[in-house]
Amino acid sequence: MAETRERFTVFNLLEYLFTLLGLLLFLLDIALDIWTVVSFYQDGAYVYMAVMIFLLLGSSVLSQVFSWLWYSDSLDKIESKVEKFTKSHLLKPFHFLQLGVCLRYAGVIETSTRDFRHHTTGFREGMALFLNQDLQMLRLFETFSENAPQLLLMMSIILQRAELELITGLKILTSTAAIASNVTVYHRSMRIYLPEKHEMSWISTGIYFLWNLLVIIPRVTALALFCSVLPCYIIAHFLSLWMLLVLVAWSQKTDYMKSPGWEWLFRAAVGLIWYFCWFNVTKKSVKLKMALYYSVMALDTVMLLGFWCWKVFEYAGCWSSLNPYMVIPTLLVLYVIGILVKIIYYKRFHPNGDKEKIAGPTEGKYRRAATYDMDTDLTPEDLAPAKPLTGVLKRSRTMAANFYF
């Protein structure tokens, strides 16, 4: 028992540090976004400034809409003091002022700090755990609606100007760090559904982070190279592929939102993630779908690199510093290595979930199945008759069931 308690304390510290790191990166990204917009204005780069503002506003509005919709599912179950204080009259103004995600971070930091100081598991056993799941999902949406497009934009600017400036370099670093950290934290957040979570090695998290990075970086680089020579066509490429991906998400019959109309918004967000990276939304034929997805993305990436290569040879000049015969094979090799690392992860490190616990969500014993076995007695809630999950509980469990296919 003492050994289990010690391992839990170490794990609790690591999770707490990850939460703080996510908040720091979130605040740093906001500061650099403002600095970038001001720098574009001072340089007279009004087109870049407009694109940057569009990305920031679009991503923020998307996150606030989802945050408000998901808060409305669980207003009566909020546990943190800061969220309880705002839920009566200030919750809507906070989201209107684009502060909903900040409010969620405040609630998560409050509860995790309290439980870390008192060495309790309340944060992981209470509703705050599932609200934290919503936060990680919102951060994932922000990653691929803001950070990934910003990384593409900054890389395109460097390629077009043929020089690396301080602000573009910092934005590339922070956007890359945000992508890597948010994807990794989402992976860690899913582990709470397995009782043996505290026994899992952080090596699996590192492998998960590595294969995502190895696949995303070639994808974003190919898009940036294409955008640097054919900037007007990147919009047509995005819209055509994104709409196709949204239809694919619709064909999967997703069921995460309360109404069919809002479900289409979720599918649109999934299509945005798929434009850059794989994200599982169903449990049926997952391996086949992943194989088809990566094959299509590989062909699309090769097509983008082919157009870039064609324009480089047509208009040599300043593009001669990038040798297509070196760049294209390097990116393709990184992509293939990323797929191989993904296969290794799923063969050796990915824990398959207990379908009885994860795939069939019910309330009551549900919470006990998702927490540590700390030799505690069952409560009346655990012994209560099972009933269908709704709102945040249903959404959180469905995401876990899809993750541990």
C-alpha positions as CSV (number, residue, x, y, z in Angstrom):
1,M,0.0,0.0,0.0
2,A,2.9,2.4,0.9
3,E,4.5,1.7,-2.5
4,T,1.3,2.4,-4.3
5,R,0.8,5.6,-2.4
6,E,4.4,6.7,-3.2
7,R,4.0,6.0,-6.9
8,F,0.7,7.9,-6.9
9,T,2.4,10.9,-5.3
10,V,5.1,11.0,-8.0
11,F,2.5,10.6,-10.7
12,N,0.4,13.4,-9.1
13,L,3.5,15.7,-9.2
14,L,4.1,15.0,-12.9
15,E,0.5,15.6,-13.8
16,Y,0.5,18.8,-11.8
17,L,3.6,20.0,-13.6
18,F,2.1,19.2,-17.0
19,T,-1.0,21.2,-16.1
20,L,1.2,24.2,-15.1
21,L,3.3,23.8,-18.3
22,G,0.2,23.8,-20.4
23,L,-1.0,27.0,-18.8
24,L,2.4,28.7,-19.2
25,L,2.5,27.8,-22.9
26,F,-1.0,29.0,-23.3
27,L,-0.2,32.4,-21.8
28,L,3.1,32.6,-23.7
29,D,1.4,31.9,-27.0
30,I,-1.1,34.7,-26.4
31,A,1.7,37.2,-25.7
32,L,3.6,36.1,-28.8
33,D,0.4,36.3,-30.9
34,I,-0.1,40.0,-29.9
35,W,3.6,40.7,-30.5
36,T,3.4,39.1,-34.0
37,V,0.3,41.1,-35.0
38,V,2.0,44.3,-33.9
39,S,5.2,43.4,-35.7
40,F,3.3,42.8,-39.0
41,Y,1.6,46.1,-38.6
42,Q,4.8,48.0,-38.0
43,D,6.4,46.2,-41.0
44,G,3.5,47.1,-43.2
45,A,2.7,43.4,-43.8
46,Y,-1.0,43.9,-43.7
47,V,-1.9,40.7,-45.5
48,Y,0.0,38.6,-43.0
49,M,-1.5,40.7,-40.2
50,A,-5.0,40.0,-41.5
51,V,-4.4,36.3,-41.8
52,M,-3.0,36.2,-38.3
53,I,-5.9,38.0,-36.8
54,F,-8.3,35.7,-38.7
55,L,-6.6,32.6,-37.4
56,L,-6.7,34.0,-33.8
57,L,-10.3,35.1,-33.9
58,G,-11.5,32.0,-35.7
59,S,-9.8,29.6,-33.3
60,S,-10.9,31.6,-30.2
61,V,-14.5,31.7,-31.3
62,L,-14.5,28.0,-32.1
63,S,-13.1,27.2,-28.6
64,Q,-15.5,29.5,-26.8
65,V,-18.5,28.0,-28.6
66,F,-17.5,24.5,-27.6
67,S,-16.6,25.6,-24.1
68,W,-20.0,27.2,-23.6
69,L,-21.9,24.2,-25.1
70,W,-20.0,21.8,-22.9
71,Y,-20.4,23.9,-19.8
72,S,-24.1,24.0,-20.3
73,D,-24.1,20.2,-20.0
74,S,-22.6,20.3,-16.5
75,L,-23.4,23.6,-14.8
76,D,-24.9,21.8,-11.9
77,K,-21.9,19.6,-11.4
78,I,-19.1,22.3,-11.3
79,E,-16.8,21.8,-8.3
80,S,-14.1,24.5,-8.4
81,K,-14.8,27.7,-6.5
82,V,-13.8,30.0,-9.4
83,E,-16.3,28.3,-11.8
84,K,-19.0,28.2,-9.2
85,F,-18.6,32.0,-8.7
86,T,-19.1,32.7,-12.4
87,K,-21.6,30.1,-13.4
88,S,-24.7,32.1,-12.3
89,H,-24.3,35.4,-14.1
90,L,-20.8,35.7,-15.5
91,L,-20.3,32.5,-17.5
92,K,-21.9,34.0,-20.7
93,P,-20.0,37.3,-20.5
94,F,-16.7,35.4,-19.9
95,H,-17.2,33.4,-23.1
96,F,-18.4,36.4,-25.0
97,L,-15.1,38.1,-24.0
98,Q,-13.2,35.0,-25.2
99,L,-12.2,34.1,-21.7
100,G,-14.0,30.8,-21.4
101,V,-10.8,28.7,-21.8
102,C,-9.0,30.8,-19.3
103,L,-11.9,30.1,-16.8
104,R,-11.5,26.4,-17.4
105,Y,-7.7,26.6,-16.8
106,A,-8.4,28.5,-13.6
107,G,-10.8,25.8,-12.4
108,V,-8.3,23.0,-13.3
109,I,-5.4,24.8,-11.6
110,E,-7.4,25.4,-8.5
111,T,-8.6,21.8,-8.1
112,S,-5.3,20.2,-9.0
113,T,-3.4,22.6,-6.7
114,R,-5.7,21.8,-3.8
115,D,-5.5,18.0,-4.3
116,F,-1.7,18.1,-4.9
117,R,-1.2,20.0,-1.6
118,H,-3.4,17.6,0.4
119,H,-2.3,14.5,-1.5
120,T,-5.9,13.5,-2.3
121,T,-7.4,12.0,-5.4
122,G,-10.5,14.3,-5.4
123,F,-9.5,15.9,-8.7
124,R,-9.4,12.6,-10.5
125,E,-12.5,11.2,-8.8
126,G,-14.8,14.2,-9.1
127,M,-16.5,16.0,-11.9
128,A,-13.5,18.2,-12.3
129,L,-11.7,15.3,-13.9
130,F,-14.2,15.2,-16.7
131,L,-14.3,19.0,-17.1
132,N,-10.5,18.7,-17.4
133,Q,-11.1,16.3,-20.3
134,D,-13.2,19.0,-22.0
135,L,-10.3,21.5,-21.5
136,Q,-7.8,19.1,-23.2
137,M,-10.2,18.6,-26.1
138,L,-10.6,22.4,-26.5
139,R,-6.8,22.7,-26.4
140,L,-6.6,20.1,-29.2
141,F,-9.1,22.1,-31.3
142,E,-7.0,25.2,-30.7
143,T,-3.8,23.3,-31.6
144,F,-5.1,22.5,-35.1
145,S,-7.1,25.7,-35.7
146,E,-4.5,28.1,-34.6
147,N,-1.0,26.7,-33.8
148,A,-0.7,24.4,-36.8
149,P,-1.9,27.1,-39.3
150,Q,0.4,29.7,-37.6
151,L,3.3,27.3,-38.0
152,L,2.4,27.0,-41.7
153,L,2.2,30.8,-42.0
154,M,5.5,31.5,-40.3
155,M,7.3,28.9,-42.3
156,S,5.9,30.3,-45.5
157,I,7.1,33.8,-44.5
158,I,10.6,32.5,-43.9
159,L,10.6,30.8,-47.3
160,Q,9.3,33.8,-49.1
161,R,11.7,36.3,-47.4
162,A,14.6,33.9,-47.4
163,E,15.6,35.0,-43.9
164,L,14.8,34.0,-40.3
165,E,13.5,36.9,-38.2
166,L,13.3,36.8,-34.4
167,I,9.5,37.0,-34.1
168,T,8.9,34.3,-36.8
169,G,11.5,32.1,-35.2
170,L,9.9,32.4,-31.8
171,K,6.4,31.7,-33.2
172,I,7.7,28.6,-35.0
173,L,9.2,27.3,-31.7
174,T,6.1,28.1,-29.6
175,S,3.6,26.7,-32.2
176,T,5.7,23.5,-32.5
177,A,5.9,23.3,-28.7
178,A,2.1,23.9,-28.4
179,I,1.3,21.2,-30.9
180,A,3.6,18.7,-29.2
181,S,2.5,19.5,-25.7
182,N,-1.2,19.6,-26.4
183,V,-1.2,16.3,-28.3
184,T,0.9,14.7,-25.5
185,V,-1.3,16.0,-22.7
186,Y,-4.4,14.8,-24.4
187,H,-2.8,11.4,-24.6
188,R,-2.0,11.5,-20.9
189,S,-5.6,12.7,-20.0
190,M,-7.0,9.5,-21.6
191,R,-5.0,7.3,-19.2
192,I,-7.3,8.1,-16.3
193,Y,-9.7,5.5,-17.6
194,L,-7.3,2.7,-16.9
195,P,-7.0,1.5,-13.3
196,E,-3.3,0.6,-13.8
197,K,-2.4,4.1,-15.0
198,H,0.2,4.7,-12.3
199,E,2.1,1.7,-13.5
200,M,2.5,2.9,-17.1
201,S,5.9,4.1,-18.3
202,W,6.4,7.6,-19.5
203,I,8.3,6.0,-22.4
204,S,4.9,5.4,-24.0
205,T,4.1,9.1,-23.8
206,G,7.4,9.9,-25.4
207,I,6.8,7.5,-28.2
208,Y,3.3,8.9,-28.7
209,F,4.7,12.4,-28.8
210,L,7.5,11.4,-31.3
211,W,5.3,9.7,-33.9
212,N,2.9,12.6,-33.9
213,L,5.8,15.1,-34.3
214,L,7.4,13.0,-37.1
215,V,4.1,12.9,-39.0
216,I,2.9,16.5,-38.4
217,I,6.1,18.3,-39.2
218,P,6.5,16.9,-42.8
219,R,2.8,17.6,-43.4
220,V,3.0,21.2,-42.2
221,T,6.3,21.7,-44.1
222,A,4.9,20.4,-47.3
223,L,1.9,22.8,-46.9
224,A,4.3,25.7,-46.2
225,L,6.5,25.0,-49.2
226,F,3.4,24.8,-51.4
227,C,2.0,28.0,-49.9
228,S,5.3,29.8,-50.5
229,V,5.1,29.4,-54.2
230,L,1.3,29.2,-54.8
231,P,-0.1,31.2,-51.8
232,C,-3.6,31.8,-53.4
233,Y,-4.1,28.1,-54.1
234,I,-3.6,26.9,-50.5
235,I,-7.1,28.2,-49.6
236,A,-8.6,26.2,-52.4
237,H,-6.6,23.1,-51.3
238,F,-7.7,23.5,-47.7
239,L,-11.4,24.0,-48.5
240,S,-11.7,21.1,-50.9
241,L,-9.9,18.6,-48.7
242,W,-11.5,19.9,-45.5
243,M,-15.0,19.6,-46.9
244,L,-14.2,16.0,-47.9
245,L,-13.0,15.2,-44.5
246,V,-16.1,16.7,-42.9
247,L,-18.2,14.4,-45.0
248,V,-16.1,11.5,-43.9
249,A,-16.7,12.5,-40.2
250,W,-20.4,12.7,-41.0
251,S,-20.3,9.2,-42.4
252,Q,-18.9,8.0,-39.1
253,K,-22.1,9.0,-37.3
254,T,-20.4,10.8,-34.5
255,D,-22.5,11.5,-31.4
256,Y,-20.7,13.9,-29.1
257,M,-23.0,16.9,-29.0
258,K,-26.6,17.4,-27.7
259,S,-28.2,18.4,-31.0
260,P,-27.6,17.4,-34.6
261,G,-26.8,21.0,-35.6
262,W,-24.0,21.3,-33.1
263,E,-22.8,17.9,-34.1
264,W,-21.9,19.3,-37.5
265,L,-19.7,21.9,-35.8
266,F,-17.9,19.1,-34.0
267,R,-17.5,17.2,-37.4
268,A,-16.1,20.4,-38.9
269,A,-13.5,20.6,-36.1
270,V,-12.6,17.0,-36.6
271,G,-12.1,17.7,-40.3
272,L,-9.8,20.5,-39.3
273,I,-7.7,18.1,-37.1
274,W,-7.6,15.5,-39.9
275,Y,-6.2,18.1,-42.3
276,F,-3.0,17.9,-40.2
277,C,-3.2,14.7,-38.1
278,W,-5.2,11.6,-37.4
279,F,-7.8,11.7,-34.7
280,N,-10.1,8.7,-34.0
281,V,-13.8,9.3,-33.6
282,T,-15.2,5.7,-33.8
283,K,-14.3,2.2,-32.8
284,K,-15.3,0.5,-36.0
285,S,-12.6,-0.7,-38.5
286,V,-10.1,1.7,-37.0
287,K,-7.0,0.1,-38.4
288,L,-8.4,0.1,-42.0
289,K,-9.5,3.8,-41.6
290,M,-6.0,4.8,-40.3
291,A,-4.4,3.0,-43.2
292,L,-6.7,4.8,-45.7
293,Y,-6.2,8.1,-44.0
294,Y,-2.4,8.0,-44.0
295,S,-2.3,6.7,-47.6
296,V,-4.5,9.7,-48.7
297,M,-2.4,12.2,-46.7
298,A,0.8,10.7,-48.1
299,L,-0.5,11.1,-51.7
300,D,-1.7,14.7,-50.9
301,T,1.7,15.6,-49.4
302,V,3.5,14.2,-52.4
303,M,1.3,16.3,-54.6
304,L,2.0,19.4,-52.7
305,L,5.7,18.8,-52.8
306,G,5.4,18.1,-56.5
307,F,3.8,21.4,-57.2
308,W,6.5,23.1,-55.1
309,C,9.3,21.3,-57.0
310,W,7.7,22.3,-60.3
311,K,7.6,26.0,-59.3
312,V,11.2,25.9,-58.0
313,F,12.5,24.6,-61.3
314,E,10.4,27.1,-63.3
315,Y,11.4,30.1,-61.3
316,A,14.8,29.3,-59.8
317,G,16.3,32.5,-58.4
318,C,15.9,32.8,-54.6
319,W,14.5,29.2,-54.3
320,S,17.8,27.7,-55.4
321,S,18.9,27.6,-51.7
322,L,16.4,24.8,-51.1
323,N,17.3,21.7,-53.1
324,P,14.2,19.7,-53.9
325,Y,16.3,16.6,-54.3
326,M,17.3,16.9,-50.6
327,V,14.1,18.4,-49.2
328,I,11.5,16.0,-50.6
329,P,13.2,12.7,-49.7
330,T,14.0,14.0,-46.2
331,L,10.3,14.9,-45.6
332,L,9.1,11.6,-47.0
333,V,11.6,9.6,-44.9
334,L,10.5,11.5,-41.8
335,Y,6.8,10.7,-42.6
336,V,7.6,7.0,-43.1
337,I,9.6,6.9,-39.9
338,G,6.7,8.5,-38.1
339,I,4.3,5.8,-39.4
340,L,6.7,3.1,-38.3
341,V,7.0,4.7,-34.8
342,K,3.2,4.8,-34.7
343,I,3.1,1.1,-35.5
344,I,5.6,0.4,-32.7
345,Y,3.6,2.4,-30.3
346,Y,0.4,0.5,-31.0
347,K,2.2,-2.8,-30.9
348,R,4.2,-2.3,-27.7
349,F,2.8,0.6,-25.7
350,H,-0.8,1.3,-26.4
351,P,-3.0,-0.2,-23.7
352,N,-6.3,-1.6,-25.1
353,G,-9.2,-0.6,-22.9
354,D,-11.5,-3.0,-21.1
355,K,-14.6,-2.9,-23.4
356,E,-16.8,-3.7,-20.5
357,K,-15.6,-0.6,-18.6
358,I,-15.0,1.8,-21.4
359,A,-17.2,1.0,-24.4
360,G,-20.4,0.6,-22.4
361,P,-20.7,3.8,-20.4
362,T,-23.0,3.8,-17.4
363,E,-23.1,5.9,-14.2
364,G,-22.5,4.6,-10.7
365,K,-19.6,2.1,-11.0
366,Y,-18.4,4.2,-13.9
367,R,-16.4,6.5,-11.6
368,R,-14.8,3.6,-9.7
369,A,-13.7,2.0,-12.9
370,A,-11.9,5.1,-14.0
371,T,-9.8,5.7,-10.8
372,Y,-7.1,4.1,-8.9
373,D,-7.6,1.1,-6.7
374,M,-6.5,2.6,-3.4
375,D,-8.1,-0.1,-1.2
376,T,-11.1,2.1,-0.5
377,D,-14.6,0.8,0.1
378,L,-17.4,1.1,-2.4
379,T,-19.7,4.0,-1.8
380,P,-23.5,4.0,-2.2
381,E,-23.0,5.8,-5.5
382,D,-20.8,3.0,-6.7
383,L,-23.5,0.5,-5.8
384,A,-26.3,2.5,-7.2
385,P,-28.2,1.1,-10.3
386,A,-26.5,1.9,-13.5
387,K,-28.1,4.5,-15.8
388,P,-27.1,6.0,-19.2
389,L,-24.5,8.7,-19.2
390,T,-25.3,12.2,-20.5
391,G,-23.3,15.4,-21.1
392,V,-19.7,15.5,-20.1
393,L,-19.7,12.0,-18.7
394,K,-21.0,10.5,-22.0
395,R,-18.6,12.6,-24.1
396,S,-15.6,11.9,-21.9
397,R,-16.2,8.1,-21.9
398,T,-16.9,8.0,-25.6
399,M,-13.6,9.7,-26.3
400,A,-11.8,7.2,-24.1
401,A,-13.6,4.3,-25.8
402,N,-12.4,5.6,-29.2
403,F,-8.9,6.2,-28.0
404,Y,-8.5,2.7,-26.5
405,F,-10.0,0.8,-29.5
